[in-house]
Amino acid sequence: MRLILLGPPGAGKGTQAVRLVERLGIPQLSTGDMLRAAVAAGTPVGLKAKAVMESGGLVSDDIVIGIVADRIEEPDAKKGFILDGFPRTVAQAEALDRMLADKGLKLDSVVELVVDQDALVHRIVKRADDAKAAGQPVRKDDDPEVFKTRLAAYNRDTAVVAPYYDKTGKLKKVDGMQPIDTVTAAMKAAIGG
């Protein structure tokens, strides 16, 4: 099964991806992890990425797609994979579709975790307050201002990916504000897995 998980930061994509990995026996593919691995392995695409990263630039869509293309050829991804946090733009989604078609593959499903963004901000503020009250450091991702910046970037750049997949008939929406186990059950029903 080849899946994409969409939704804003804090929606629970990572939590649900771990559960899908366990249930389906397919890897979760993180573009950041794949970039670092390709650079470390010295693959041709990794060398291109390394040069861009060392110059302080953003890695191009072509390089990211190349890294995804290489990664899905690995044995653990033969039965499928879960993309979490990618594609981030419609251009990346279109490039992913072309790359999969060139390999004779297709996406099985795209699941969007739909959430109340104001409630997400309150959840992050509470998590940060709870950490402070317990004398623990606040994770960088849980800093409310950092989170608001990430959420704004998602709304500006990435939220348009869901309508792209909706037009293809692949998009399934799941209420991400429900309890974790309820979201897991809804995702299972949505993907038929």
N, CA, C and O of each residue as an XYZ file, in Angstrom:
772
protein
N       0.847     -1.175      0.000
C       0.000      0.000      0.000
C       0.893      1.240      0.000
O       1.828      1.340      0.795
N       0.603      2.168     -0.884
C       1.353      3.422     -0.984
C       0.445      4.564     -0.554
O      -0.568      4.848     -1.192
N       0.832      5.220      0.554
C      -0.014      6.226      1.190
C       0.709      7.543      1.361
O       1.935      7.603      1.448
N      -0.095      8.605      1.408
C       0.399      9.923      1.813
C      -0.471     10.360      2.982
O      -1.693     10.219      2.944
N       0.169     10.894      4.024
C      -0.549     11.489      5.144
C      -0.399     12.997      5.053
O       0.714     13.517      4.975
N      -1.529     13.696      5.064
C      -1.542     15.157      5.011
C      -2.183     15.714      6.281
O      -2.962     15.040      6.955
N      -1.842     16.936      6.579
C      -2.425     17.642      7.711
C      -1.401     18.590      8.291
O      -0.200     18.424      8.076
N      -1.868     19.582      9.024
C      -0.944     20.572      9.580
C      -0.061     19.974     10.668
O      -0.327     18.872     11.148
N       0.991     20.697     11.062
C       1.811     20.226     12.168
C       0.936     20.056     13.407
O       0.026     20.850     13.648
N       1.216     19.024     14.184
C       0.460     18.784     15.408
C      -0.832     18.028     15.206
O      -1.556     17.780     16.171
N      -1.146     17.650     13.958
C      -2.413     16.964     13.672
C      -2.397     15.496     14.068
O      -3.452     14.869     14.165
N      -1.206     14.940     14.298
C      -1.116     13.533     14.682
C      -0.625     12.614     13.581
O      -0.749     11.395     13.691
N      -0.063     13.188     12.506
C       0.421     12.357     11.398
C       1.492     11.384     11.858
O       1.466     10.211     11.486
N       2.423     11.855     12.655
C       3.509     10.988     13.117
C       3.007      9.840     13.965
O       3.452      8.704     13.803
N       2.081     10.125     14.870
C       1.490      9.086     15.729
C       0.786      8.041     14.883
O       0.962      6.842     15.099
N      -0.007      8.487     13.926
C      -0.751      7.555     13.081
C       0.184      6.792     12.136
O      -0.058      5.622     11.838
N       1.247      7.447     11.666
C       2.201      6.768     10.778
C       2.852      5.591     11.495
O       3.019      4.524     10.903
N       3.222      5.771     12.764
C       3.834      4.681     13.538
C       2.872      3.498     13.608
O       3.289      2.351     13.450
N       1.603      3.765     13.841
C       0.603      2.694     13.921
C       0.417      2.010     12.559
O       0.250      0.792     12.499
N       0.444      2.776     11.483
C       0.318      2.199     10.149
C       1.531      1.324      9.810
O       1.383      0.254      9.220
N       2.724      1.781     10.184
C       3.946      1.007      9.959
C       3.815     -0.357     10.636
O       4.107     -1.391     10.035
N       3.370     -0.344     11.897
C       3.220     -1.599     12.643
C       2.179     -2.501     11.998
O       2.403     -3.704     11.860
N       1.047     -1.938     11.604
C      -0.049     -2.744     11.086
C       0.206     -3.242      9.666
O      -0.104     -4.390      9.347
N       0.768     -2.390      8.814
C       0.911     -2.736      7.398
C       2.282     -3.310      7.042
O       2.448     -3.920      5.986
N       3.262     -3.115      7.925
C       4.599     -3.630      7.644
C       5.298     -2.916      6.500
O       6.075     -3.521      5.761
N       5.019     -1.621      6.358
C       5.663     -0.806      5.330
C       6.349      0.373      6.012
O       5.925      0.793      7.089
N       7.405      0.913      5.401
C       8.139      1.995      6.062
C       7.472      3.359      5.935
O       6.780      3.653      4.960
N       7.703      4.177      6.953
C       7.343      5.590      6.899
C       8.552      6.306      6.309
O       9.669      6.149      6.802
N       8.337      7.078      5.271
C       9.439      7.755      4.600
C       9.416      9.241      4.917
O       8.466      9.951      4.587
N      10.467      9.686      5.555
C      10.638     11.094      5.887
C      11.655     11.677      4.917
O      12.766     11.161      4.799
N      11.285     12.744      4.224
C      12.216     13.314      3.257
C      13.492     13.800      3.939
O      14.574     13.692      3.362
N      13.386     14.330      5.151
C      14.584     14.768      5.871
C      15.521     13.603      6.143
O      16.725     13.701      5.907
N      14.963     12.487      6.644
C      15.782     11.292      6.904
C      16.387     10.762      5.608
O      17.551     10.363      5.571
N      15.574     10.765      4.537
C      16.074     10.251      3.255
C      17.195     11.129      2.707
O      18.175     10.621      2.163
N      17.054     12.445      2.850
C      18.114     13.358      2.394
C      19.412     13.088      3.145
O      20.476     12.973      2.538
N      19.317     12.989      4.471
C      20.521     12.745      5.270
C      21.162     11.407      4.907
O      22.386     11.313      4.823
N      20.347     10.372      4.692
C      20.877      9.049      4.346
C      21.544      9.069      2.969
O      22.604      8.471      2.784
N      20.923      9.758      2.001
C      21.495      9.830      0.650
C      22.821     10.587      0.664
O      23.764     10.211     -0.032
N      22.887     11.648      1.454
C      24.134     12.405      1.583
C      25.206     11.517      2.214
O      26.334     11.452      1.725
N      24.846     10.831      3.308
C      25.803      9.964      4.004
C      26.279      8.817      3.112
O      27.443      8.421      3.174
N      25.385      8.288      2.289
C      25.729      7.168      1.406
C      26.500      7.625      0.175
O      27.103      6.804     -0.517
N      26.487      8.921     -0.106
C      27.205      9.447     -1.261
C      26.585      9.061     -2.592
O      27.285      8.947     -3.599
N      25.250      8.855     -2.601
C      24.570      8.536     -3.858
C      24.651      9.748     -4.790
O      24.883     10.863     -4.324
N      24.463      9.548     -6.094
C      24.506     10.708     -7.005
C      23.534     11.821     -6.587
O      23.899     12.997     -6.583
N      22.308     11.449     -6.239
C      21.334     12.451     -5.809
C      21.763     13.055     -4.470
O      21.601     14.253     -4.239
N      22.308     12.216     -3.596
C      22.796     12.690     -2.299
C      23.914     13.709     -2.443
O      23.974     14.684     -1.694
N      24.804     13.480     -3.412
C      25.896     14.430     -3.643
C      25.366     15.770     -4.130
O      25.875     16.821     -3.739
N      24.332     15.740     -4.995
C      23.704     16.993     -5.437
C      23.085     17.719     -4.245
O      23.250     18.928     -4.083
N      22.369     16.958     -3.413
C      21.717     17.549     -2.238
C      22.749     18.141     -1.293
O      22.552     19.233     -0.760
N      23.846     17.428     -1.082
C      24.889     17.898     -0.166
C      25.443     19.243     -0.624
O      25.642     20.146      0.188
N      25.692     19.372     -1.920
C      26.231     20.627     -2.443
C      25.263     21.780     -2.196
O      25.679     22.875     -1.817
N      23.980     21.533     -2.411
C      22.973     22.577     -2.200
C      22.879     22.919     -0.714
O      22.851     24.092     -0.341
N      22.830     21.887      0.132
C      22.684     22.101      1.574
C      23.894     22.838      2.141
O      23.743     23.717      2.989
N      25.095     22.486      1.676
C      26.304     23.146      2.182
C      26.366     24.614      1.777
O      26.990     25.425      2.462
N      25.717     24.956      0.661
C      25.711     26.361      0.234
C      24.601     27.151      0.927
O      24.471     28.360      0.735
N      23.793     26.438      1.748
C      22.720     27.095      2.484
C      21.424     27.202      1.710
O      20.478     27.839      2.172
N      21.367     26.585      0.535
C      20.160     26.662     -0.285
C      19.141     25.603      0.093
O      19.426     24.686      0.863
N      17.943     25.751     -0.469
C      16.896     24.749     -0.295
C      17.037     23.702     -1.388
O      17.281     24.027     -2.550
N      16.884     22.467     -1.009
C      16.993     21.375     -1.954
C      15.800     21.449     -2.912
O      14.658     21.583     -2.474
N      16.068     21.362     -4.216
C      15.022     21.511     -5.239
C      14.067     20.323     -5.227
O      14.381     19.249     -4.713
N      12.889     20.550     -5.814
C      11.911     19.471     -5.946
C      12.500     18.290     -6.705
O      12.251     17.140     -6.345
N      13.286     18.562     -7.759
C      13.876     17.475     -8.546
C      14.769     16.587     -7.690
O      14.740     15.363     -7.817
N      15.560     17.204     -6.821
C      16.449     16.423     -5.955
C      15.624     15.612     -4.963
O      15.896     14.431     -4.746
N      14.617     16.240     -4.359
C      13.785     15.526     -3.383
C      13.079     14.351     -4.055
O      13.050     13.249     -3.507
N      12.515     14.580     -5.232
C      11.843     13.500     -5.965
C      12.848     12.390     -6.300
O      12.516     11.207     -6.218
N      14.059     12.767     -6.673
C      15.104     11.771     -6.953
C      15.410     10.919     -5.732
O      15.607      9.708     -5.842
N      15.448     11.552     -4.579
C      15.721     10.822     -3.341
C      14.555      9.886     -3.005
O      14.774      8.747     -2.593
N      13.327     10.360     -3.177
C      12.159      9.509     -2.953
C      12.188      8.341     -3.938
O      11.930      7.198     -3.559
N      12.505      8.630     -5.204
C      12.557      7.583     -6.235
C      13.577      6.506     -5.867
O      13.303      5.315     -6.006
N      14.750      6.926     -5.399
C      15.767      5.958     -4.974
C      15.293      5.151     -3.768
O      15.481      3.936     -3.709
N      14.677      5.840     -2.808
C      14.284      5.180     -1.554
C      13.205      4.128     -1.766
O      13.236      3.077     -1.126
N      12.256      4.392     -2.650
C      11.176      3.412     -2.828
C      11.626      2.180     -3.615
O      10.874      1.215     -3.757
N      12.854      2.223     -4.123
C      13.425      1.046     -4.779
C      14.032      0.074     -3.765
O      14.332     -1.069     -4.108
N      14.213      0.519     -2.523
C      14.824     -0.342     -1.510
C      13.859     -1.464     -1.129
O      12.642     -1.288     -1.184
N      14.413     -2.628     -0.738
C      13.583     -3.814     -0.490
C      12.432     -3.605      0.494
O      11.347     -4.151      0.292
N      12.651     -2.818      1.563
C      11.593     -2.670      2.572
C      10.394     -1.871      2.059
O       9.326     -1.893      2.671
N      10.566     -1.162      0.933
C       9.477     -0.348      0.386
C       8.774     -1.029     -0.792
O       7.898     -0.432     -1.418
N       9.147     -2.255     -1.090
C       8.545     -2.947     -2.240
C       7.047     -3.177     -2.042
O       6.281     -3.120     -3.004
N       6.619     -3.439     -0.791
C       5.190     -3.662     -0.524
C       4.422     -2.356     -0.375
O       3.191     -2.348     -0.352
N       5.156     -1.254     -0.275
C       4.513      0.038     -0.121
C       5.277      0.937      0.821
O       6.364      0.596      1.288
N       4.687      2.104      1.097
C       5.342      3.096      1.950
C       4.320      4.128      2.383
O       3.230      4.237      1.822
N       4.712      4.884      3.406
C       3.899      5.988      3.912
C       4.731      7.258      3.792
O       5.803      7.360      4.388
N       4.248      8.213      3.033
C       4.903      9.516      2.950
C       4.214     10.456      3.937
O       3.006     10.680      3.857
N       4.982     10.992      4.848
C       4.468     11.888      5.883
C       5.243     13.199      5.751
O       6.457     13.232      5.951
N       4.536     14.275      5.414
C       5.215     15.560      5.252
C       5.717     15.796      3.835
O       6.456     16.750      3.591
N       5.336     14.960      2.923
C       5.694     15.104      1.519
C       4.589     14.469      0.702
O       4.126     13.385      1.059
N       4.149     15.084     -0.366
C       4.606     16.346     -0.950
C       4.107     17.560     -0.174
O       3.051     17.527      0.458
N       4.898     18.638     -0.238
C       4.561     19.877      0.465
C       3.942     20.929     -0.451
O       3.390     21.925      0.017
N       4.039     20.699     -1.751
C       3.487     21.664     -2.713
C       2.804     20.883     -3.845
O       3.034     19.686     -4.016
N       1.970     21.576     -4.605
C       1.323     20.936     -5.749
C       2.388     20.510     -6.769
O       2.266     19.444     -7.372
N       3.416     21.317     -6.965
C       4.485     20.951     -7.901
C       5.136     19.635     -7.473
O       5.427     18.786     -8.316
N       5.366     19.460     -6.177
C       5.933     18.198     -5.695
C       4.955     17.047     -5.896
O       5.366     15.941     -6.247
N       3.663     17.294     -5.676
C       2.649     16.248     -5.874
C       2.616     15.822     -7.338
O       2.545     14.630     -7.636
N       2.668     16.786     -8.250
C       2.673     16.465     -9.680
C       3.924     15.682    -10.053
O       3.852     14.717    -10.815
N       5.076     16.095     -9.517
C       6.330     15.394     -9.806
C       6.307     13.976     -9.229
O       6.803     13.041     -9.857
N       5.735     13.821     -8.042
C       5.610     12.493     -7.441
C       4.734     11.599     -8.314
O       5.075     10.440     -8.551
N       3.613     12.126     -8.790
C       2.728     11.350     -9.667
C       3.463     10.886    -10.922
O       3.337      9.731    -11.330
N       4.231     11.791    -11.534
C       4.981     11.435    -12.749
C       6.025     10.364    -12.451
O       6.179      9.408    -13.211
N       6.741     10.530    -11.342
C       7.785      9.571    -10.987
C       7.185      8.192    -10.734
O       7.721      7.187    -11.204
N       6.073      8.137     -9.992
C       5.423      6.848     -9.724
C       4.931      6.225    -11.028
O       5.097      5.023    -11.236
N       4.331      7.018    -11.903
C       3.844      6.509    -13.196
C       4.992      5.935    -14.019
O       4.841      4.898    -14.664
N       6.148      6.618    -13.994
C       7.325      6.124    -14.729
C       7.772      4.757    -14.208
O       8.347      3.963    -14.952
N       7.506      4.486    -12.929
C       7.879      3.210    -12.318
C       6.735      2.187    -12.398
O       6.866      1.064    -11.913
N       5.625      2.584    -13.009
C       4.471      1.694    -13.095
C       3.752      1.535    -11.764
O       3.108      0.515    -11.521
N       3.861      2.547    -10.897
C       3.239      2.508     -9.577
C       2.176      3.596     -9.472
O       2.130      4.522    -10.282
N       1.329      3.465     -8.464
C       0.341      4.515     -8.195
C       0.112      4.597     -6.692
O       0.377      3.652     -5.949
N      -0.384      5.746     -6.270
C      -0.775      5.910     -4.873
C      -2.071      5.149     -4.642
O      -2.958      5.130     -5.495
N      -2.166      4.527     -3.480
C      -3.420      3.854     -3.122
C      -4.370      4.816     -2.432
O      -5.580      4.766     -2.648
N      -3.813      5.700     -1.594
C      -4.677      6.589     -0.836
C      -3.893      7.782     -0.308
O      -2.689      7.706     -0.060
N      -4.611      8.875     -0.146
C      -4.081     10.076      0.495
C      -5.057     10.389      1.621
O      -6.246     10.596      1.380
N      -4.550     10.423      2.855
C      -5.407     10.676      4.006
C      -5.034     12.015      4.620
O      -3.881     12.260      4.977
N      -6.045     12.878      4.735
C      -5.846     14.181      5.372
C      -6.455     14.129      6.770
O      -7.636     13.825      6.936
N      -5.632     14.430      7.767
C      -6.142     14.576      9.127
C      -6.663     16.003      9.249
O      -5.891     16.962      9.245
N      -7.973     16.127      9.356
C      -8.625     17.434      9.430
C      -8.731     17.819     10.899
O      -9.252     17.059     11.715
N      -8.236     18.998     11.223
C      -8.206     19.437     12.618
C      -8.638     20.893     12.737
O      -8.592     21.656     11.771
N      -9.055     21.254     13.933
C      -9.367     22.638     14.280
C      -8.038     23.298     14.648
O      -7.447     22.978     15.679
N      -7.577     24.205     13.813
C      -6.244     24.772     14.025
C      -6.151     25.606     15.302
O      -5.095     25.637     15.934
N      -7.231     26.282     15.693
C      -7.200     27.023     16.957
C      -7.021     26.053     18.127
O      -6.278     26.332     19.068
N      -7.709     24.914     18.057
C      -7.573     23.906     19.117
C      -6.151     23.349     19.137
O      -5.623     23.045     20.207
N      -5.524     23.212     17.963
C      -4.134     22.738     17.922
C      -3.211     23.707     18.648
O      -2.348     23.295     19.422
N      -3.402     25.006     18.391
C      -2.561     26.008     19.061
C      -2.755     25.910     20.575
O      -1.785     25.957     21.331
N      -4.012     25.773     21.020
C      -4.266     25.638     22.459
C      -3.618     24.368     23.014
O      -3.089     24.373     24.125
N      -3.660     23.280     22.236
C      -3.042     22.017     22.667
C      -1.536     22.195     22.852
O      -0.965     21.711     23.829
N      -0.898     22.889     21.915
C       0.546     23.105     21.987
C       0.887     24.009     23.176
O       1.854     23.749     23.891
N       0.104     25.059     23.388
C       0.328     25.952     24.531
C       0.218     25.162     25.834
O       1.045     25.325     26.731
N      -0.800     24.306     25.940
C      -0.990     23.492     27.146
C       0.188     22.539     27.341
O       0.683     22.376     28.457
N       0.642     21.902     26.236
C       1.762     20.970     26.340
C       3.026     21.703     26.812
O       3.786     21.179     27.625
N       3.241     22.921     26.293
C       4.400     23.719     26.709
C       4.270     24.116     28.181
O       5.236     24.033     28.939
N       3.068     24.549     28.579
C       2.835     24.924     29.983
C       3.031     23.734     30.914
O       3.614     23.877     31.988
N       2.543     22.549     30.506
C       2.695     21.341     31.320
C       4.166     20.973     31.482
O       4.599     20.575     32.564
N       4.929     21.108     30.400
C       6.366     20.799     30.470
C       7.071     21.760     31.426
O       7.886     21.345     32.249
N       6.747     23.046     31.305
C       7.355     24.042     32.205
C       6.995     23.750     33.655
O       7.856     23.799     34.534
N       5.703     23.442     33.911
C       5.243     23.167     35.279
C       5.933     21.940     35.870
O       6.137     21.854     37.081
N       6.289     20.990     35.000
C       6.960     19.767     35.463
C       8.474     19.960     35.537
O       9.207     19.027     35.867
N       8.938     21.168     35.229
C      10.374     21.442     35.277
C      11.133     20.835     34.110
O      12.351     20.666     34.169
N      10.407     20.508     33.049
C      11.046     19.915     31.870
C      11.243     20.988     30.811
O      10.514     21.979     30.778
N      12.233     20.786     29.945
C      12.409     21.759     28.859
C      11.252     21.655     27.865
O      10.689     20.580     27.660
N      10.914     22.769     27.264
C       9.868     22.797     26.242
C      10.530     22.447     24.913
O      11.496     23.084     24.495
N       9.983     21.409     24.254
C      10.512     21.033     22.935
C      10.376     22.211     21.994
O       9.410     22.970     22.072
N      11.346     22.364     21.102
C      11.302     23.482     20.158
C       9.986     23.483     19.379
O       9.397     24.538     19.147
N       9.529     22.287     18.974
C       8.266     22.179     18.228
C       7.064     22.600     19.061
O       6.021     22.949     18.509
N       7.198     22.572     20.387
C       6.091     22.920     21.268
C       6.104     24.388     21.697
O       5.233     24.820     22.452
N       7.071     25.144     21.227
C       7.058     26.573     21.502
C       5.901     27.176     20.707
O       5.874     27.070     19.481
N       4.940     27.811     21.397
C       3.750     28.304     20.692
C       4.051     29.230     19.511
O       3.370     29.158     18.488
N       5.049     30.086     19.633
C       5.359     31.003     18.525
C       5.959     30.254     17.341
O       5.630     30.531     16.188
N       6.849     29.295     17.637
C       7.425     28.466     16.573
C       6.311     27.679     15.892
O       6.270     27.571     14.667
N       5.410     27.132     16.704
C       4.303     26.351     16.160
C       3.418     27.206     15.256
O       3.028     26.777     14.170
N       3.105     28.424     15.715
C       2.262     29.311     14.899
C       2.931     29.625     13.562
O       2.255     29.717     12.538
N       4.248     29.790     13.567
C       4.991     30.042     12.333
C       4.902     28.835     11.403
O       4.684     28.988     10.201
N       5.072     27.626     11.965
C       4.974     26.396     11.159
C       3.559     26.237     10.593
O       3.385     25.829      9.444
N       2.562     26.560     11.404
C       1.169     26.441     10.971
C       0.882     27.431      9.830
O       0.207     27.090      8.859
N       1.397     28.644      9.958
C       1.205     29.645      8.900
C       1.872     29.186      7.602
O       1.309     29.358      6.521
N       3.067     28.604      7.703
C       3.763     28.096      6.517
C       2.959     26.956      5.878
O       2.859     26.873      4.654
N       2.396     26.092      6.700
C       1.557     25.006      6.183
C       0.359     25.583      5.422
O       0.068     25.167      4.300
N      -0.324     26.533      6.037
C      -1.511     27.124      5.408
C      -1.166     27.848      4.112
O      -1.953     27.845      3.166
N      -0.002     28.461      4.072
C       0.418     29.219      2.894
C       0.854     28.285      1.756
O       0.496     28.512      0.600
N       1.628     27.234      2.078
C       2.286     26.443      1.044
C       1.700     25.048      0.818
O       1.625     24.582     -0.319
N       1.290     24.391      1.885
C       0.998     22.961      1.801
C      -0.481     22.627      1.800
O      -0.870     21.585      1.272
N      -1.307     23.468      2.367
C      -2.742     23.159      2.454
C      -3.360     22.935      1.071
O      -4.400     22.286      0.959
N      -2.730     23.468      0.017
C      -3.263     23.315     -1.340
C      -3.059     21.911     -1.910
O      -3.618     21.586     -2.958
N      -2.265     21.075     -1.235
C      -2.014     19.727     -1.741
C      -3.266     18.851     -1.591
O      -3.533     18.017     -2.456
N      -4.033     19.026     -0.517
C      -5.245     18.217     -0.317
C      -6.247     18.418     -1.459
O      -6.739     17.424     -1.995
N      -6.572     19.650     -1.856
C      -7.495     19.810     -2.987
C      -6.967     19.175     -4.283
O      -7.749     18.681     -5.096
N      -5.650     19.190     -4.471
C      -5.055     18.548     -5.655
C      -5.421     17.061     -5.671
O      -5.853     16.535     -6.696
N      -5.245     16.390     -4.531
C      -5.552     14.958     -4.472
C      -7.058     14.703     -4.427
O      -7.519     13.643     -4.851
N      -7.822     15.661     -3.920
C      -9.278     15.513     -3.911
C      -9.796     15.401     -5.350
O     -10.705     14.620     -5.634
N      -9.209     16.188     -6.247
C      -9.614     16.156     -7.661
C      -9.350     14.794     -8.294
O     -10.035     14.411     -9.242
N      -8.357     14.053     -7.778
C      -8.016     12.746     -8.342
C      -8.891     11.640     -7.761
O      -8.864     10.505     -8.237
N      -9.671     11.978     -6.721
C     -10.511     10.971     -6.073
C      -9.778     10.118     -5.046
O     -10.362      9.187     -4.491
N      -8.508     10.419     -4.784
C      -7.719      9.623     -3.840
C      -7.826     10.129     -2.396
O      -7.507      9.394     -1.461
N      -8.272     11.376     -2.207
C      -8.261     11.981     -0.878
C      -9.372     11.429      0.004
O     -10.540     11.384     -0.381
N      -8.966     11.009      1.207
C      -9.901     10.590      2.256
C      -9.655     11.528      3.436
O      -8.508     11.785      3.800
N     -10.728     12.035      4.030
C     -10.590     12.940      5.170
C     -10.964     12.211      6.447
O     -11.963     11.493      6.505
N     -10.136     12.410      7.478
C     -10.368     11.808      8.782
C     -10.325     12.928      9.818
O      -9.438     13.780      9.787
N     -11.287     12.917     10.730
C     -11.344     13.912     11.810
C     -10.212     13.639     12.787
O     -10.269     12.688     13.568
N      -9.191     14.472     12.740
C      -8.023     14.301     13.591
C      -8.201     14.829     14.998
O      -7.273     14.750     15.804
N      -9.373     15.370     15.317
C      -9.611     15.899     16.660
C     -10.171     14.832     17.605
O     -10.350     15.090     18.795
N     -10.443     13.662     17.090
C     -10.975     12.569     17.913
C      -9.843     11.952     18.746
O      -8.671     12.243     18.507
N     -10.189     11.101     19.721
C      -9.144     10.382     20.463
C      -8.270      9.558     19.501
O      -8.738      9.132     18.446
N      -7.017      9.339     19.866
C      -6.038      8.684     18.994
C      -6.545      7.353     18.449
O      -6.427      7.097     17.251
N      -7.111      6.498     19.313
C      -7.582      5.183     18.851
C      -8.741      5.317     17.866
O      -8.865      4.515     16.941
N      -9.582      6.318     18.057
C     -10.701      6.556     17.147
C     -10.181      7.011     15.783
O     -10.701      6.600     14.746
N      -9.150      7.863     15.791
C      -8.530      8.310     14.540
C      -7.914      7.106     13.820
O      -8.045      6.971     12.604
N      -7.243      6.238     14.577
C      -6.638      5.045     13.980
C      -7.701      4.179     13.309
O      -7.501      3.708     12.189
N      -8.821      3.970     13.981
C      -9.906      3.158     13.411
C     -10.476      3.824     12.161
O     -10.766      3.147     11.175
N     -10.640      5.153     12.197
C     -11.161      5.875     11.035
C     -10.187      5.797      9.853
O     -10.602      5.679      8.700
N      -8.897      5.865     10.155
C      -7.897      5.755      9.085
C      -7.933      4.359      8.481
O      -7.848      4.202      7.263
N      -8.057      3.354      9.327
C      -8.130      1.967      8.826
C      -9.316      1.811      7.890
O      -9.197      1.198      6.830
N     -10.461      2.365      8.279
C     -11.649      2.297      7.425
C     -11.440      3.077      6.124
O     -11.880      2.645      5.058
N     -10.766      4.227      6.217
C     -10.577      5.079      5.042
C      -9.684      4.426      3.989
O      -9.925      4.565      2.790
N      -8.655      3.714      4.444
C      -7.699      3.130      3.468
C      -8.020      1.676      3.156
O      -7.439      1.088      2.244
N      -8.946      1.099      3.914
C      -9.291     -0.284      3.654
C      -8.184     -1.248      4.032
O      -8.105     -2.353      3.494
N      -7.331     -0.835      4.954
C      -6.228     -1.719      5.343
C      -6.370     -2.116      6.744
O      -5.538     -2.861      7.262
